[in-house]
C-alpha cells in the first residue's frame, strides 16, 4: 500500500469538509466558525486552570 503524502491528505480533508458543509452560504458559515472558536477558547482556559490547580496542589 503506497504511503499517504501530506498533499493528498490535505486534498481529502478539504473535499470532506466541502461535502459536510453542503450548500451552506458562506455568510452563514461564520456562525459555525464563531461557535467553534468559542469552544476552543473555553477549552484552552479550562486546561490552563486545571494545570494551575494541579501545580498549586503539588501534582505533576
PDBQT receptor file of N, H, CA, C and O in Angstrom, charges set to zero:
ATOM      1  N   UNK A   1       0.849  -1.181   0.000  1.00  0.00    +0.000 N 
ATOM      2  CA  UNK A   1       0.000   0.000   0.000  1.00  0.00    +0.000 C 
ATOM      3  C   UNK A   1       0.894   1.245   0.000  1.00  0.00    +0.000 C 
ATOM      4  O   UNK A   1       1.788   1.362   0.838  1.00  0.00    +0.000 OA
ATOM      5  N   UNK A   2       0.659   2.176  -0.937  1.00  0.00    +0.000 N 
ATOM      6  H   UNK A   2      -0.067   2.081  -1.618  1.00  0.00    +0.000 HD
ATOM      7  CA  UNK A   2       1.517   3.356  -1.012  1.00  0.00    +0.000 C 
ATOM      8  C   UNK A   2       1.319   4.267   0.199  1.00  0.00    +0.000 C 
ATOM      9  O   UNK A   2       0.247   4.315   0.802  1.00  0.00    +0.000 OA
ATOM     10  N   UNK A   3       2.384   4.982   0.528  1.00  0.00    +0.000 N 
ATOM     11  H   UNK A   3       3.255   4.943   0.038  1.00  0.00    +0.000 HD
ATOM     12  CA  UNK A   3       2.359   5.890   1.672  1.00  0.00    +0.000 C 
ATOM     13  C   UNK A   3       1.561   7.142   1.320  1.00  0.00    +0.000 C 
ATOM     14  O   UNK A   3       1.670   7.670   0.213  1.00  0.00    +0.000 OA
ATOM     15  N   UNK A   4       0.770   7.603   2.258  1.00  0.00    +0.000 N 
ATOM     16  H   UNK A   4       0.681   7.174   3.157  1.00  0.00    +0.000 HD
ATOM     17  CA  UNK A   4      -0.058   8.794   2.073  1.00  0.00    +0.000 C 
ATOM     18  C   UNK A   4       0.801  10.035   2.280  1.00  0.00    +0.000 C 
ATOM     19  O   UNK A   4       1.421  10.190   3.332  1.00  0.00    +0.000 OA
ATOM     20  N   UNK A   5       0.844  10.922   1.283  1.00  0.00    +0.000 N 
ATOM     21  H   UNK A   5       0.341  10.795   0.428  1.00  0.00    +0.000 HD
ATOM     22  CA  UNK A   5       1.623  12.137   1.450  1.00  0.00    +0.000 C 
ATOM     23  C   UNK A   5       0.724  13.279   1.941  1.00  0.00    +0.000 C 
ATOM     24  O   UNK A   5      -0.502  13.182   1.893  1.00  0.00    +0.000 OA
ATOM     25  N   UNK A   6       1.346  14.349   2.408  1.00  0.00    +0.000 N 
ATOM     26  H   UNK A   6       2.343  14.428   2.446  1.00  0.00    +0.000 HD
ATOM     27  CA  UNK A   6       0.633  15.463   3.018  1.00  0.00    +0.000 C 
ATOM     28  C   UNK A   6      -0.320  16.140   2.039  1.00  0.00    +0.000 C 
ATOM     29  O   UNK A   6      -1.432  16.505   2.420  1.00  0.00    +0.000 OA
ATOM     30  N   UNK A   7       0.087  16.311   0.805  1.00  0.00    +0.000 N 
ATOM     31  H   UNK A   7       0.991  16.015   0.495  1.00  0.00    +0.000 HD
ATOM     32  CA  UNK A   7      -0.752  16.975  -0.194  1.00  0.00    +0.000 C 
ATOM     33  C   UNK A   7      -2.036  16.184  -0.460  1.00  0.00    +0.000 C 
ATOM     34  O   UNK A   7      -3.110  16.771  -0.590  1.00  0.00    +0.000 OA
ATOM     35  N   UNK A   8      -1.930  14.873  -0.540  1.00  0.00    +0.000 N 
ATOM     36  H   UNK A   8      -1.058  14.395  -0.434  1.00  0.00    +0.000 HD
ATOM     37  CA  UNK A   8      -3.110  14.036  -0.756  1.00  0.00    +0.000 C 
ATOM     38  C   UNK A   8      -4.038  14.089   0.443  1.00  0.00    +0.000 C 
ATOM     39  O   UNK A   8      -5.256  14.181   0.289  1.00  0.00    +0.000 OA
ATOM     40  N   UNK A   9      -3.459  14.030   1.645  1.00  0.00    +0.000 N 
ATOM     41  H   UNK A   9      -2.470  13.955   1.770  1.00  0.00    +0.000 HD
ATOM     42  CA  UNK A   9      -4.262  14.108   2.858  1.00  0.00    +0.000 C 
ATOM     43  C   UNK A   9      -5.018  15.435   2.932  1.00  0.00    +0.000 C 
ATOM     44  O   UNK A   9      -6.212  15.455   3.230  1.00  0.00    +0.000 OA
ATOM     45  N   UNK A  10      -4.332  16.530   2.663  1.00  0.00    +0.000 N 
ATOM     46  H   UNK A  10      -3.362  16.514   2.421  1.00  0.00    +0.000 HD
ATOM     47  CA  UNK A  10      -4.981  17.840   2.679  1.00  0.00    +0.000 C 
ATOM     48  C   UNK A  10      -6.114  17.909   1.664  1.00  0.00    +0.000 C 
ATOM     49  O   UNK A  10      -7.177  18.460   1.952  1.00  0.00    +0.000 OA
ATOM     50  N   UNK A  11      -5.894  17.361   0.497  1.00  0.00    +0.000 N 
ATOM     51  H   UNK A  11      -5.031  16.914   0.263  1.00  0.00    +0.000 HD
ATOM     52  CA  UNK A  11      -6.919  17.354  -0.537  1.00  0.00    +0.000 C 
ATOM     53  C   UNK A  11      -8.148  16.578  -0.072  1.00  0.00    +0.000 C 
ATOM     54  O   UNK A  11      -9.277  17.037  -0.244  1.00  0.00    +0.000 OA
ATOM     55  N   UNK A  12      -7.928  15.401   0.518  1.00  0.00    +0.000 N 
ATOM     56  H   UNK A  12      -7.011  15.028   0.659  1.00  0.00    +0.000 HD
ATOM     57  CA  UNK A  12      -9.048  14.599   1.018  1.00  0.00    +0.000 C 
ATOM     58  C   UNK A  12      -9.801  15.323   2.133  1.00  0.00    +0.000 C 
ATOM     59  O   UNK A  12     -11.031  15.293   2.176  1.00  0.00    +0.000 OA
ATOM     60  N   UNK A  13      -9.063  15.973   3.033  1.00  0.00    +0.000 N 
ATOM     61  H   UNK A  13      -8.064  15.997   2.998  1.00  0.00    +0.000 HD
ATOM     62  CA  UNK A  13      -9.710  16.687   4.133  1.00  0.00    +0.000 C 
ATOM     63  C   UNK A  13     -10.547  17.860   3.626  1.00  0.00    +0.000 C 
ATOM     64  O   UNK A  13     -11.661  18.077   4.101  1.00  0.00    +0.000 OA
ATOM     65  N   UNK A  14     -10.012  18.623   2.657  1.00  0.00    +0.000 N 
ATOM     66  H   UNK A  14      -9.106  18.447   2.271  1.00  0.00    +0.000 HD
ATOM     67  CA  UNK A  14     -10.779  19.742   2.094  1.00  0.00    +0.000 C 
ATOM     68  C   UNK A  14     -12.031  19.241   1.379  1.00  0.00    +0.000 C 
ATOM     69  O   UNK A  14     -13.109  19.815   1.528  1.00  0.00    +0.000 OA
ATOM     70  N   UNK A  15     -11.883  18.176   0.609  1.00  0.00    +0.000 N 
ATOM     71  H   UNK A  15     -11.007  17.710   0.488  1.00  0.00    +0.000 HD
ATOM     72  CA  UNK A  15     -13.046  17.607  -0.083  1.00  0.00    +0.000 C 
ATOM     73  C   UNK A  15     -14.097  17.122   0.919  1.00  0.00    +0.000 C 
ATOM     74  O   UNK A  15     -15.293  17.328   0.716  1.00  0.00    +0.000 OA
ATOM     75  N   UNK A  16     -13.650  16.485   1.989  1.00  0.00    +0.000 N 
ATOM     76  H   UNK A  16     -12.678  16.318   2.154  1.00  0.00    +0.000 HD
ATOM     77  CA  UNK A  16     -14.577  16.026   3.022  1.00  0.00    +0.000 C 
ATOM     78  C   UNK A  16     -15.282  17.194   3.688  1.00  0.00    +0.000 C 
ATOM     79  O   UNK A  16     -16.486  17.133   3.934  1.00  0.00    +0.000 OA
ATOM     80  N   UNK A  17     -14.543  18.258   3.982  1.00  0.00    +0.000 N 
ATOM     81  H   UNK A  17     -13.564  18.308   3.782  1.00  0.00    +0.000 HD
ATOM     82  CA  UNK A  17     -15.145  19.440   4.609  1.00  0.00    +0.000 C 
ATOM     83  C   UNK A  17     -16.185  20.062   3.682  1.00  0.00    +0.000 C 
ATOM     84  O   UNK A  17     -17.243  20.493   4.141  1.00  0.00    +0.000 OA
ATOM     85  N   UNK A  18     -15.899  20.113   2.397  1.00  0.00    +0.000 N 
ATOM     86  H   UNK A  18     -15.040  19.763   2.024  1.00  0.00    +0.000 HD
ATOM     87  CA  UNK A  18     -16.861  20.670   1.445  1.00  0.00    +0.000 C 
ATOM     88  C   UNK A  18     -18.125  19.819   1.361  1.00  0.00    +0.000 C 
ATOM     89  O   UNK A  18     -19.227  20.353   1.233  1.00  0.00    +0.000 OA
ATOM     90  N   UNK A  19     -17.971  18.507   1.433  1.00  0.00    +0.000 N 
ATOM     91  H   UNK A  19     -17.076  18.074   1.538  1.00  0.00    +0.000 HD
ATOM     92  CA  UNK A  19     -19.138  17.619   1.406  1.00  0.00    +0.000 C 
ATOM     93  C   UNK A  19     -19.977  17.823   2.663  1.00  0.00    +0.000 C 
ATOM     94  O   UNK A  19     -21.201  17.932   2.587  1.00  0.00    +0.000 OA
ATOM     95  N   UNK A  20     -19.317  17.875   3.820  1.00  0.00    +0.000 N 
ATOM     96  H   UNK A  20     -18.323  17.786   3.882  1.00  0.00    +0.000 HD
ATOM     97  CA  UNK A  20     -20.038  18.057   5.077  1.00  0.00    +0.000 C 
ATOM     98  C   UNK A  20     -20.730  19.415   5.156  1.00  0.00    +0.000 C 
ATOM     99  O   UNK A  20     -21.837  19.533   5.681  1.00  0.00    +0.000 OA
ATOM    100  N   UNK A  21     -20.062  20.434   4.628  1.00  0.00    +0.000 N 
ATOM    101  H   UNK A  21     -19.163  20.339   4.202  1.00  0.00    +0.000 HD
ATOM    102  CA  UNK A  21     -20.636  21.778   4.655  1.00  0.00    +0.000 C 
ATOM    103  C   UNK A  21     -21.869  21.854   3.786  1.00  0.00    +0.000 C 
ATOM    104  O   UNK A  21     -22.823  22.558   4.117  1.00  0.00    +0.000 OA
ATOM    105  N   UNK A  22     -21.862  21.146   2.695  1.00  0.00    +0.000 N 
ATOM    106  H   UNK A  22     -21.087  20.574   2.426  1.00  0.00    +0.000 HD
ATOM    107  CA  UNK A  22     -23.013  21.118   1.798  1.00  0.00    +0.000 C 
ATOM    108  C   UNK A  22     -23.257  22.456   1.139  1.00  0.00    +0.000 C 
ATOM    109  O   UNK A  22     -22.326  23.119   0.684  1.00  0.00    +0.000 OA
ATOM    110  N   UNK A  23     -24.516  22.846   1.092  1.00  0.00    +0.000 N 
ATOM    111  H   UNK A  23     -25.273  22.308   1.462  1.00  0.00    +0.000 HD
ATOM    112  CA  UNK A  23     -24.885  24.058   0.363  1.00  0.00    +0.000 C 
ATOM    113  C   UNK A  23     -25.083  25.253   1.287  1.00  0.00    +0.000 C 
ATOM    114  O   UNK A  23     -25.901  26.125   0.993  1.00  0.00    +0.000 OA
ATOM    115  N   UNK A  24     -24.362  25.312   2.384  1.00  0.00    +0.000 N 
ATOM    116  H   UNK A  24     -23.698  24.604   2.623  1.00  0.00    +0.000 HD
ATOM    117  CA  UNK A  24     -24.454  26.448   3.301  1.00  0.00    +0.000 C 
ATOM    118  C   UNK A  24     -23.820  27.664   2.632  1.00  0.00    +0.000 C 
ATOM    119  O   UNK A  24     -22.719  27.585   2.087  1.00  0.00    +0.000 OA
ATOM    120  N   UNK A  25     -24.526  28.778   2.681  1.00  0.00    +0.000 N 
ATOM    121  H   UNK A  25     -25.420  28.842   3.123  1.00  0.00    +0.000 HD
ATOM    122  CA  UNK A  25     -24.000  30.025   2.133  1.00  0.00    +0.000 C 
ATOM    123  C   UNK A  25     -22.784  30.455   2.959  1.00  0.00    +0.000 C 
ATOM    124  O   UNK A  25     -22.771  30.283   4.177  1.00  0.00    +0.000 OA
ATOM    125  N   UNK A  26     -21.785  31.002   2.310  1.00  0.00    +0.000 N 
ATOM    126  H   UNK A  26     -21.796  31.141   1.320  1.00  0.00    +0.000 HD
ATOM    127  CA  UNK A  26     -20.558  31.359   3.015  1.00  0.00    +0.000 C 
ATOM    128  C   UNK A  26     -20.790  32.389   4.114  1.00  0.00    +0.000 C 
ATOM    129  O   UNK A  26     -20.063  32.391   5.107  1.00  0.00    +0.000 OA
ATOM    130  N   UNK A  27     -21.780  33.263   3.964  1.00  0.00    +0.000 N 
ATOM    131  H   UNK A  27     -22.371  33.262   3.157  1.00  0.00    +0.000 HD
ATOM    132  CA  UNK A  27     -22.055  34.239   5.022  1.00  0.00    +0.000 C 
ATOM    133  C   UNK A  27     -22.672  33.564   6.248  1.00  0.00    +0.000 C 
ATOM    134  O   UNK A  27     -22.515  34.065   7.362  1.00  0.00    +0.000 OA
ATOM    135  N   UNK A  28     -23.363  32.450   6.070  1.00  0.00    +0.000 N 
ATOM    136  H   UNK A  28     -23.491  32.043   5.166  1.00  0.00    +0.000 HD
ATOM    137  CA  UNK A  28     -23.913  31.705   7.208  1.00  0.00    +0.000 C 
ATOM    138  C   UNK A  28     -22.868  30.815   7.864  1.00  0.00    +0.000 C 
ATOM    139  O   UNK A  28     -23.018  30.419   9.020  1.00  0.00    +0.000 OA
ATOM    140  N   UNK A  29     -21.824  30.506   7.135  1.00  0.00    +0.000 N 
ATOM    141  H   UNK A  29     -21.702  30.827   6.196  1.00  0.00    +0.000 HD
ATOM    142  CA  UNK A  29     -20.789  29.605   7.636  1.00  0.00    +0.000 C 
ATOM    143  C   UNK A  29     -20.079  30.206   8.844  1.00  0.00    +0.000 C 
ATOM    144  O   UNK A  29     -19.560  29.474   9.687  1.00  0.00    +0.000 OA
ATOM    145  N   UNK A  30     -20.054  31.546   8.932  1.00  0.00    +0.000 N 
ATOM    146  H   UNK A  30     -20.475  32.141   8.247  1.00  0.00    +0.000 HD
ATOM    147  CA  UNK A  30     -19.377  32.210  10.053  1.00  0.00    +0.000 C 
ATOM    148  C   UNK A  30     -20.001  31.828  11.388  1.00  0.00    +0.000 C 
ATOM    149  O   UNK A  30     -19.306  31.811  12.403  1.00  0.00    +0.000 OA
ATOM    150  N   UNK A  31     -21.288  31.522  11.412  1.00  0.00    +0.000 N 
ATOM    151  H   UNK A  31     -21.853  31.535  10.587  1.00  0.00    +0.000 HD
ATOM    152  CA  UNK A  31     -21.937  31.123  12.664  1.00  0.00    +0.000 C 
ATOM    153  C   UNK A  31     -21.325  29.851  13.224  1.00  0.00    +0.000 C 
ATOM    154  O   UNK A  31     -21.181  29.720  14.439  1.00  0.00    +0.000 OA
ATOM    155  N   UNK A  32     -20.967  28.924  12.370  1.00  0.00    +0.000 N 
ATOM    156  H   UNK A  32     -21.084  29.030  11.383  1.00  0.00    +0.000 HD
ATOM    157  CA  UNK A  32     -20.325  27.690  12.817  1.00  0.00    +0.000 C 
ATOM    158  C   UNK A  32     -18.909  27.967  13.308  1.00  0.00    +0.000 C 
ATOM    159  O   UNK A  32     -18.472  27.421  14.322  1.00  0.00    +0.000 OA
ATOM    160  N   UNK A  33     -18.203  28.818  12.579  1.00  0.00    +0.000 N 
ATOM    161  H   UNK A  33     -18.557  29.261  11.755  1.00  0.00    +0.000 HD
ATOM    162  CA  UNK A  33     -16.821  29.124  12.941  1.00  0.00    +0.000 C 
ATOM    163  C   UNK A  33     -16.765  29.840  14.283  1.00  0.00    +0.000 C 
ATOM    164  O   UNK A  33     -15.928  29.499  15.118  1.00  0.00    +0.000 OA
ATOM    165  N   UNK A  34     -17.635  30.827  14.515  1.00  0.00    +0.000 N 
ATOM    166  H   UNK A  34     -18.315  31.104  13.836  1.00  0.00    +0.000 HD
ATOM    167  CA  UNK A  34     -17.634  31.555  15.786  1.00  0.00    +0.000 C 
ATOM    168  C   UNK A  34     -17.929  30.616  16.947  1.00  0.00    +0.000 C 
ATOM    169  O   UNK A  34     -17.327  30.747  18.013  1.00  0.00    +0.000 OA
ATOM    170  N   UNK A  35     -18.838  29.681  16.758  1.00  0.00    +0.000 N 
ATOM    171  H   UNK A  35     -19.328  29.575  15.893  1.00  0.00    +0.000 HD
ATOM    172  CA  UNK A  35     -19.128  28.707  17.806  1.00  0.00    +0.000 C 
ATOM    173  C   UNK A  35     -17.928  27.834  18.126  1.00  0.00    +0.000 C 
ATOM    174  O   UNK A  35     -17.633  27.573  19.292  1.00  0.00    +0.000 OA
ATOM    175  N   UNK A  36     -17.231  27.382  17.077  1.00  0.00    +0.000 N 
ATOM    176  H   UNK A  36     -17.470  27.594  16.130  1.00  0.00    +0.000 HD
ATOM    177  CA  UNK A  36     -16.038  26.562  17.283  1.00  0.00    +0.000 C 
ATOM    178  C   UNK A  36     -14.927  27.353  17.960  1.00  0.00    +0.000 C 
ATOM    179  O   UNK A  36     -14.213  26.821  18.810  1.00  0.00    +0.000 OA
ATOM    180  N   UNK A  37     -14.778  28.625  17.585  1.00  0.00    +0.000 N 
ATOM    181  H   UNK A  37     -15.357  29.057  16.894  1.00  0.00    +0.000 HD
ATOM    182  CA  UNK A  37     -13.764  29.464  18.228  1.00  0.00    +0.000 C 
ATOM    183  C   UNK A  37     -14.071  29.655  19.705  1.00  0.00    +0.000 C 
ATOM    184  O   UNK A  37     -13.162  29.628  20.534  1.00  0.00    +0.000 OA
ATOM    185  N   UNK A  38     -15.349  29.848  20.045  1.00  0.00    +0.000 N 
ATOM    186  H   UNK A  38     -16.088  29.870  19.371  1.00  0.00    +0.000 HD
ATOM    187  CA  UNK A  38     -15.730  29.985  21.441  1.00  0.00    +0.000 C 
ATOM    188  C   UNK A  38     -15.403  28.720  22.217  1.00  0.00    +0.000 C 
ATOM    189  O   UNK A  38     -14.832  28.790  23.305  1.00  0.00    +0.000 OA
ATOM    190  N   UNK A  39     -15.762  27.555  21.665  1.00  0.00    +0.000 N 
ATOM    191  H   UNK A  39     -16.226  27.498  20.781  1.00  0.00    +0.000 HD
ATOM    192  CA  UNK A  39     -15.487  26.300  22.350  1.00  0.00    +0.000 C 
ATOM    193  C   UNK A  39     -13.993  26.064  22.518  1.00  0.00    +0.000 C 
ATOM    194  O   UNK A  39     -13.560  25.573  23.561  1.00  0.00    +0.000 OA
ATOM    195  N   UNK A  40     -13.205  26.403  21.513  1.00  0.00    +0.000 N 
ATOM    196  H   UNK A  40     -13.556  26.801  20.666  1.00  0.00    +0.000 HD
ATOM    197  CA  UNK A  40     -11.752  26.256  21.606  1.00  0.00    +0.000 C 
ATOM    198  C   UNK A  40     -11.200  27.151  22.701  1.00  0.00    +0.000 C 
ATOM    199  O   UNK A  40     -10.354  26.722  23.486  1.00  0.00    +0.000 OA
ATOM    200  N   UNK A  41     -11.671  28.389  22.763  1.00  0.00    +0.000 N 
ATOM    201  H   UNK A  41     -12.359  28.737  22.126  1.00  0.00    +0.000 HD
ATOM    202  CA  UNK A  41     -11.214  29.317  23.786  1.00  0.00    +0.000 C 
ATOM    203  C   UNK A  41     -11.591  28.820  25.182  1.00  0.00    +0.000 C 
ATOM    204  O   UNK A  41     -10.765  28.855  26.095  1.00  0.00    +0.000 OA
ATOM    205  N   UNK A  42     -12.827  28.360  25.353  1.00  0.00    +0.000 N 
ATOM    206  H   UNK A  42     -13.498  28.331  24.612  1.00  0.00    +0.000 HD
ATOM    207  CA  UNK A  42     -13.268  27.843  26.651  1.00  0.00    +0.000 C 
ATOM    208  C   UNK A  42     -12.434  26.633  27.055  1.00  0.00    +0.000 C 
ATOM    209  O   UNK A  42     -12.077  26.499  28.226  1.00  0.00    +0.000 OA
ATOM    210  N   UNK A  43     -12.120  25.759  26.119  1.00  0.00    +0.000 N 
ATOM    211  H   UNK A  43     -12.409  25.868  25.168  1.00  0.00    +0.000 HD
ATOM    212  CA  UNK A  43     -11.299  24.594  26.403  1.00  0.00    +0.000 C 
ATOM    213  C   UNK A  43      -9.888  24.998  26.817  1.00  0.00    +0.000 C 
ATOM    214  O   UNK A  43      -9.332  24.421  27.752  1.00  0.00    +0.000 OA
ATOM    215  N   UNK A  44      -9.304  25.975  26.136  1.00  0.00    +0.000 N 
ATOM    216  H   UNK A  44      -9.756  26.443  25.377  1.00  0.00    +0.000 HD
ATOM    217  CA  UNK A  44      -7.957  26.430  26.481  1.00  0.00    +0.000 C 
ATOM    218  C   UNK A  44      -7.914  27.008  27.896  1.00  0.00    +0.000 C 
ATOM    219  O   UNK A  44      -6.988  26.719  28.655  1.00  0.00    +0.000 OA
ATOM    220  N   UNK A  45      -8.904  27.816  28.253  1.00  0.00    +0.000 N 
ATOM    221  H   UNK A  45      -9.656  28.050  27.637  1.00  0.00    +0.000 HD
ATOM    222  CA  UNK A  45      -8.965  28.390  29.599  1.00  0.00    +0.000 C 
ATOM    223  C   UNK A  45      -9.125  27.282  30.635  1.00  0.00    +0.000 C 
ATOM    224  O   UNK A  45      -8.471  27.306  31.678  1.00  0.00    +0.000 OA
ATOM    225  N   UNK A  46      -9.993  26.312  30.353  1.00  0.00    +0.000 N 
ATOM    226  H   UNK A  46     -10.525  26.292  29.506  1.00  0.00    +0.000 HD
ATOM    227  CA  UNK A  46     -10.193  25.192  31.266  1.00  0.00    +0.000 C 
ATOM    228  C   UNK A  46      -8.891  24.433  31.502  1.00  0.00    +0.000 C 
ATOM    229  O   UNK A  46      -8.550  24.127  32.645  1.00  0.00    +0.000 OA
ATOM    230  N   UNK A  47      -8.163  24.130  30.430  1.00  0.00    +0.000 N 
ATOM    231  H   UNK A  47      -8.440  24.379  29.502  1.00  0.00    +0.000 HD
ATOM    232  CA  UNK A  47      -6.910  23.388  30.564  1.00  0.00    +0.000 C 
ATOM    233  C   UNK A  47      -5.880  24.179  31.365  1.00  0.00    +0.000 C 
ATOM    234  O   UNK A  47      -5.139  23.599  32.159  1.00  0.00    +0.000 OA
ATOM    235  N   UNK A  48      -5.824  25.503  31.168  1.00  0.00    +0.000 N 
ATOM    236  H   UNK A  48      -6.426  25.975  30.523  1.00  0.00    +0.000 HD
ATOM    237  CA  UNK A  48      -4.902  26.338  31.937  1.00  0.00    +0.000 C 
ATOM    238  C   UNK A  48      -5.265  26.317  33.418  1.00  0.00    +0.000 C 
ATOM    239  O   UNK A  48      -4.382  26.254  34.273  1.00  0.00    +0.000 OA
ATOM    240  N   UNK A  49      -6.551  26.370  33.721  1.00  0.00    +0.000 N 
ATOM    241  H   UNK A  49      -7.268  26.422  33.026  1.00  0.00    +0.000 HD
ATOM    242  CA  UNK A  49      -6.992  26.333  35.119  1.00  0.00    +0.000 C 
ATOM    243  C   UNK A  49      -6.676  24.992  35.766  1.00  0.00    +0.000 C 
ATOM    244  O   UNK A  49      -6.262  24.950  36.925  1.00  0.00    +0.000 OA
ATOM    245  N   UNK A  50      -6.863  23.908  35.044  1.00  0.00    +0.000 N 
ATOM    246  H   UNK A  50      -7.200  23.943  34.103  1.00  0.00    +0.000 HD
ATOM    247  CA  UNK A  50      -6.543  22.579  35.571  1.00  0.00    +0.000 C 
ATOM    248  C   UNK A  50      -5.047  22.480  35.849  1.00  0.00    +0.000 C 
ATOM    249  O   UNK A  50      -4.649  21.972  36.897  1.00  0.00    +0.000 OA
ATOM    250  N   UNK A  51      -4.222  22.953  34.938  1.00  0.00    +0.000 N 
ATOM    251  H   UNK A  51      -4.545  23.366  34.086  1.00  0.00    +0.000 HD
ATOM    252  CA  UNK A  51      -2.772  22.916  35.138  1.00  0.00    +0.000 C 
ATOM    253  C   UNK A  51      -2.363  23.757  36.340  1.00  0.00    +0.000 C 
ATOM    254  O   UNK A  51      -1.515  23.339  37.128  1.00  0.00    +0.000 OA
ATOM    255  N   UNK A  52      -2.958  24.938  36.486  1.00  0.00    +0.000 N 
ATOM    256  H   UNK A  52      -3.647  25.277  35.846  1.00  0.00    +0.000 HD
ATOM    257  CA  UNK A  52      -2.644  25.802  37.628  1.00  0.00    +0.000 C 
ATOM    258  C   UNK A  52      -3.061  25.142  38.938  1.00  0.00    +0.000 C 
ATOM    259  O   UNK A  52      -2.316  25.190  39.917  1.00  0.00    +0.000 OA
ATOM    260  N   UNK A  53      -4.230  24.531  38.966  1.00  0.00    +0.000 N 
ATOM    261  H   UNK A  53      -4.835  24.491  38.171  1.00  0.00    +0.000 HD
ATOM    262  CA  UNK A  53      -4.691  23.826  40.172  1.00  0.00    +0.000 C 
ATOM    263  C   UNK A  53      -3.763  22.665  40.516  1.00  0.00    +0.000 C 
ATOM    264  O   UNK A  53      -3.411  22.464  41.678  1.00  0.00    +0.000 OA
ATOM    265  N   UNK A  54      -3.377  21.916  39.512  1.00  0.00    +0.000 N 
ATOM    266  H   UNK A  54      -3.663  22.079  38.567  1.00  0.00    +0.000 HD
ATOM    267  CA  UNK A  54      -2.504  20.768  39.759  1.00  0.00    +0.000 C 
ATOM    268  C   UNK A  54      -1.142  21.230  40.286  1.00  0.00    +0.000 C 
ATOM    269  O   UNK A  54      -0.580  20.601  41.183  1.00  0.00    +0.000 OA
ATOM    270  N   UNK A  55      -0.611  22.320  39.737  1.00  0.00    +0.000 N 
ATOM    271  H   UNK A  55      -1.067  22.832  39.009  1.00  0.00    +0.000 HD
ATOM    272  CA  UNK A  55       0.667  22.851  40.200  1.00  0.00    +0.000 C 
ATOM    273  C   UNK A  55       0.537  23.356  41.639  1.00  0.00    +0.000 C 
ATOM    274  O   UNK A  55       1.427  23.138  42.461  1.00  0.00    +0.000 OA
ATOM    275  N   UNK A  56      -0.559  24.022  41.933  1.00  0.00    +0.000 N 
ATOM    276  H   UNK A  56      -1.282  24.199  41.265  1.00  0.00    +0.000 HD
ATOM    277  CA  UNK A  56      -0.771  24.577  43.271  1.00  0.00    +0.000 C 
ATOM    278  C   UNK A  56      -0.932  23.448  44.306  1.00  0.00    +0.000 C 
ATOM    279  O   UNK A  56      -0.493  23.595  45.447  1.00  0.00    +0.000 OA
ATOM    280  N   UNK A  57      -1.547  22.344  43.925  1.00  0.00    +0.000 N 
ATOM    281  H   UNK A  57      -1.903  22.225  42.998  1.00  0.00    +0.000 HD
ATOM    282  CA  UNK A  57      -1.772  21.231  44.839  1.00  0.00    +0.000 C 
ATOM    283  C   UNK A  57      -0.589  20.251  44.888  1.00  0.00    +0.000 C 
ATOM    284  O   UNK A  57      -0.590  19.309  45.680  1.00  0.00    +0.000 OA
ATOM    285  N   UNK A  58       0.400  20.478  44.048  1.00  0.00    +0.000 N 
ATOM    286  H   UNK A  58       0.400  21.243  43.404  1.00  0.00    +0.000 HD
ATOM    287  CA  UNK A  58       1.595  19.649  44.087  1.00  0.00    +0.000 C 
ATOM    288  C   UNK A  58       1.569  18.420  43.207  1.00  0.00    +0.000 C 
ATOM    289  O   UNK A  58       2.417  17.541  43.358  1.00  0.00    +0.000 OA
ATOM    290  N   UNK A  59       0.627  18.334  42.299  1.00  0.00    +0.000 N 
ATOM    291  H   UNK A  59      -0.062  19.048  42.176  1.00  0.00    +0.000 HD
ATOM    292  CA  UNK A  59       0.599  17.224  41.343  1.00  0.00    +0.000 C 
ATOM    293  C   UNK A  59       1.465  17.596  40.148  1.00  0.00    +0.000 C 
ATOM    294  O   UNK A  59       1.587  18.771  39.801  1.00  0.00    +0.000 OA
ATOM    295  N   UNK A  60       2.059  16.599  39.527  1.00  0.00    +0.000 N 
ATOM    296  H   UNK A  60       1.959  15.644  39.809  1.00  0.00    +0.000 HD
ATOM    297  CA  UNK A  60       2.934  16.905  38.401  1.00  0.00    +0.000 C 
ATOM    298  C   UNK A  60       2.225  16.863  37.142  1.00  0.00    +0.000 C 
ATOM    299  O   UNK A  60       2.820  17.099  36.091  1.00  0.00    +0.000 OA
TER     300      UNK A  60
